[in-house]
């Protein structure tokens, strides 16, 4: 549990990012965001874990909903070198990674960004110009052993596939949650 001082420090970091990137939430006021964060008993812990793992969470206003999304320029450094999910990690015979994107997201109580949301945030800013990020993969594709990831190159967002058990030092994942 975070004390009041820790919460204020975290809100200070978030407020600076909020003010620096107004194009992500033009219609939202900081006071409303703070009110919504204070109403969600899990919000501070989620934001802290996103921040501590290098996600640089920020507020996005998307379709009238307030999203808290990892907005680091590159895939969060504290979440790289993980495969897609636990099934893939456990089935990997040689050199399995320590964790998976889905397992870390579950621990952080956030969701993996899906393809649609990944494209939406790429319309706000340029993310993953040197890295790539795992994204939520449809079950039909995952059942065949694959998983999706995205990046941005040449001013264009790309979505690719890879074996779900693959992992790279330049691939992590982006997560989010919605403030109600």
C-alpha positions as CSV (number, residue, x, y, z in Angstrom):
1,X,0.0,0.0,0.0
2,X,1.3,3.4,-0.9
3,X,1.4,6.2,1.6
4,X,0.2,9.8,0.8
5,X,3.7,11.1,0.1
6,X,4.3,8.3,-2.5
7,X,1.0,9.0,-4.1
8,X,1.8,12.7,-4.4
9,X,5.2,12.0,-5.9
10,X,3.7,9.6,-8.5
11,X,0.9,12.1,-9.3
12,X,3.6,14.8,-9.8
13,X,5.4,12.6,-12.4
14,X,2.1,11.8,-14.1
15,X,1.0,15.5,-14.1
16,X,4.2,16.6,-15.8
17,X,3.7,14.0,-18.5
18,X,0.0,15.0,-18.8
19,X,0.9,18.6,-19.3
20,X,3.7,17.9,-21.8
21,X,1.5,15.7,-24.0
22,X,-1.8,17.5,-24.1
23,X,-2.5,16.3,-27.6
24,X,-3.2,12.8,-26.1
25,X,-6.1,14.1,-24.0
26,X,-7.1,17.6,-25.2
27,X,-10.6,17.5,-23.7
28,X,-9.6,16.2,-20.2
29,X,-8.7,18.3,-17.2
30,X,-6.0,17.2,-14.7
31,X,-8.5,17.5,-11.8
32,X,-10.8,15.0,-13.5
33,X,-8.0,12.5,-14.0
34,X,-6.9,12.8,-10.3
35,X,-10.5,12.3,-9.3
36,X,-10.8,9.1,-11.4
37,X,-7.4,7.8,-10.1
38,X,-8.5,8.4,-6.5
39,X,-11.8,6.5,-7.1
40,X,-10.0,3.4,-8.4
41,X,-8.4,1.5,-5.5
42,X,-6.0,-0.3,-7.9
43,X,-4.9,2.7,-10.0
44,X,-1.9,3.9,-7.9
45,X,-0.4,0.5,-7.7
46,X,-0.9,-0.1,-11.4
47,X,0.6,3.2,-12.4
48,X,3.5,2.7,-10.1
49,X,4.3,-0.7,-11.6
50,X,4.0,0.7,-15.1
51,X,6.4,3.6,-14.1
52,X,8.9,1.4,-12.3
53,X,9.2,-0.9,-15.3
54,X,9.9,1.9,-17.7
55,X,6.5,2.3,-19.2
56,X,6.2,6.1,-18.6
57,X,2.4,5.8,-18.4
58,X,0.3,8.7,-19.6
59,X,-3.4,9.6,-20.0
60,X,-5.1,9.1,-23.4
61,X,-8.6,10.2,-24.2
62,X,-9.9,7.6,-26.6
63,X,-13.6,7.4,-27.6
64,X,-14.6,9.2,-24.5
65,X,-12.8,6.8,-22.1
66,X,-9.8,7.7,-20.0
67,X,-6.9,5.2,-20.7
68,X,-3.7,4.9,-18.8
69,X,-1.2,3.6,-21.4
70,X,2.5,2.9,-21.5
71,X,3.8,5.9,-23.5
72,X,7.6,5.3,-23.4
73,X,9.1,6.0,-26.7
74,X,10.5,2.5,-26.9
75,X,9.2,-0.7,-25.4
76,X,9.5,-0.5,-21.6
77,X,13.0,-1.5,-20.6
78,X,11.9,-3.4,-17.5
79,X,9.7,-5.7,-19.6
80,X,12.0,-6.8,-22.5
81,X,13.4,-10.3,-23.1
82,X,10.1,-12.0,-22.4
83,X,8.1,-14.4,-24.6
84,X,4.4,-13.9,-25.3
85,X,2.8,-16.1,-22.7
86,X,3.4,-18.8,-20.0
87,X,2.4,-21.6,-22.3
88,X,5.2,-20.6,-24.7
89,X,7.7,-20.0,-21.9
90,X,7.1,-23.5,-20.4
91,X,7.2,-25.3,-23.7
92,X,10.5,-23.7,-24.8
93,X,13.1,-26.4,-24.5
94,X,16.3,-24.3,-24.7
95,X,17.0,-21.1,-22.7
96,X,13.5,-20.2,-21.6
97,X,13.0,-16.6,-20.6
98,X,12.3,-15.8,-16.9
99,X,8.8,-14.6,-17.6
100,X,6.2,-13.8,-20.3
101,X,4.4,-10.6,-21.4
102,X,1.0,-12.0,-20.3
103,X,2.4,-13.1,-16.9
104,X,3.9,-9.7,-16.3
105,X,0.8,-7.9,-17.4
106,X,-1.3,-10.1,-15.1
107,X,1.1,-9.3,-12.2
108,X,0.7,-5.6,-12.9
109,X,-3.1,-5.9,-13.3
110,X,-3.0,-4.3,-16.7
111,X,-4.0,-5.5,-20.2
112,X,-1.8,-6.0,-23.2
113,X,-2.5,-3.5,-25.9
114,X,-4.3,-5.1,-28.9
115,X,-3.7,-4.3,-32.5
116,X,-6.4,-1.6,-32.7
117,X,-5.2,0.2,-29.6
118,X,-1.6,-0.1,-30.8
119,X,-2.5,1.7,-34.1
120,X,-4.5,4.3,-32.2
121,X,-1.6,5.3,-29.9
122,X,0.8,5.3,-32.9
123,X,-1.5,8.0,-34.4
124,X,-0.8,10.2,-31.4
125,X,3.0,9.8,-31.4
126,X,5.8,7.7,-32.7
127,X,6.5,4.6,-30.5
128,X,8.8,1.7,-31.0
129,X,11.1,3.2,-33.6
130,X,14.0,1.0,-32.4
131,X,12.2,-1.7,-30.5
132,X,9.0,-3.7,-30.9
133,X,6.2,-4.6,-28.5
134,X,4.1,-7.8,-28.1
135,X,0.4,-7.1,-28.6
136,X,-2.7,-9.1,-27.6
137,X,-3.0,-12.0,-30.0
138,X,-6.3,-13.5,-31.1
139,X,-6.8,-17.0,-29.7
140,X,-7.0,-18.5,-33.2
141,X,-3.5,-17.3,-34.1
142,X,-2.1,-18.2,-30.6
143,X,-3.5,-21.8,-30.9
144,X,-1.3,-22.2,-34.0
145,X,1.8,-21.2,-32.0
146,X,2.1,-17.6,-33.2
147,X,1.9,-14.3,-31.5
148,X,1.7,-10.7,-32.7
149,X,4.0,-7.7,-32.2
150,X,4.2,-4.2,-33.6
151,X,6.6,-1.5,-34.2
152,X,6.9,1.7,-36.3
153,X,9.4,2.2,-39.1
154,X,9.5,4.5,-42.0
155,X,6.6,6.6,-40.5
156,X,4.3,3.5,-40.7
157,X,3.0,1.1,-38.1
158,X,3.7,-2.5,-38.8
159,X,2.1,-5.6,-37.2
160,X,4.1,-8.9,-37.5
161,X,3.9,-12.4,-36.3
162,X,6.5,-14.5,-34.5
163,X,6.6,-17.8,-32.6
164,X,5.1,-17.1,-29.2
165,X,8.2,-18.6,-27.5
166,X,10.6,-16.1,-29.1
167,X,12.1,-13.3,-27.0
168,X,14.5,-10.5,-27.7
169,X,16.3,-7.8,-25.8
170,X,14.5,-5.2,-28.0
171,X,11.0,-6.5,-27.5
172,X,8.8,-6.0,-24.5
173,X,5.1,-5.1,-24.3
174,X,2.9,-2.1,-23.7
175,X,-0.1,-2.3,-21.3
176,X,-3.0,-0.2,-20.3
177,X,-6.1,0.1,-18.1
178,X,-9.2,2.3,-18.2
179,X,-10.1,4.7,-15.5
180,X,-13.9,4.5,-14.8
